[in-house]
Amino acid sequence: TVWHVNSAGAIYRYTGDQGSTDWVPVAGGLTRISVGSRTHVWGVNSLGQIYRYTGHDSNPWVGIPGNAVDIGAAADGTVWHVNSAGAIYRYTGDQAS
């Protein structure tokens, strides 16, 4: 699963192996995105807010508590983020810790 955000914050998901359109736009705006698998897509917007992809393009993102400047997601669902002070957090499902 391949996703990207461009310099304007637009979000795209690669679907070139599934149809005639290589990149499908996904609503929202992010500065960082991390994809562990098709069900583990996380991002951070320009305000440092954290989001998780819902799996539905019609309502793609749900907000997650915390603030971050970068984020990393693994295929097993493990998610880590770094805040602006350089502190590192692991998401535990109900809060960042």
N, C-alpha and C positions, 0 to 999 in steps of 0.2 A: 504494500500500500504506500503510495507516494503522494504527498501533499506539499504545497509551498505557499508562502506569502510573499508578495512583491513589495517593493519599496513604498508603495502607497498603502499597504496594509490589507490589500485584497487577498482573499483566500481561494485556493484552487486545489481540487483533487484530481489526480491522474486517472483517466478511464480509457486511455488509448488502446488498451488490450481488450476492451469490452464493447467498443462501438466506434462510431465515426468521429466523435469529438475527443481530442486528446486530453484537454483540461476543462473540467466543469467548475464554474464558479460556485462558491458556497457563501451564503450571506454572513456578514460580520466583518470585523476588522481586527487583525492581530499583528503584532510585531515579531512574535516568536511562535513556532509551532513544533510539536514533537509527536511522532507517530510510532507507537510500539507495534500496533497491528490495526486492522480495519475497525476494531471495536475499542481501541485505546488511542484516542487522538486528543491532545491537550494543547492549549495555547495561552498566551499572555497578550493583552492589548497594550496600547500606548500609555494607559493609566496604571499599568501594573496589575490589573485584575486578571484572575485566573479563570479559564473556562475549559469545560470538558465537552466533547462532541457527543450529541445524543444519538447519533445514528440516523437521524431524520433531517434531510435538507430543508424541509418546510419550517422546522424549529430547531436549528442546528446546535445551539450552545446553551449550556447551563452554567451559571456562575458557581464558583467554588470559593470558600473563604480563604483569605490570605492575599498577599501581594508578592509579586515576583518580577524579576528582570529577565529570567531565563527558566526553562523548564525541560525536563527529560522524562519520557515515558518508555516503558519496556513492554514487550509482548505479553508478559505475565500480569500486567496491570500495575506494576510498581511505578510510582511517579515521584520524582524529586524536583524541587525548585530552589532557586537562589533568590534572596531578596536584595534590595538595593544596598543594604549594609554588609552583604557578603555572607549572611547566615544561610545555612543549608537546612532544608526541611524535607521530610518524607511524608507524603499524603497517606493517611491511615483510614480513609473512608468517611470520617465524619469531621475531621479537622486536620490541618497541617500540623505536624509535630516534628 
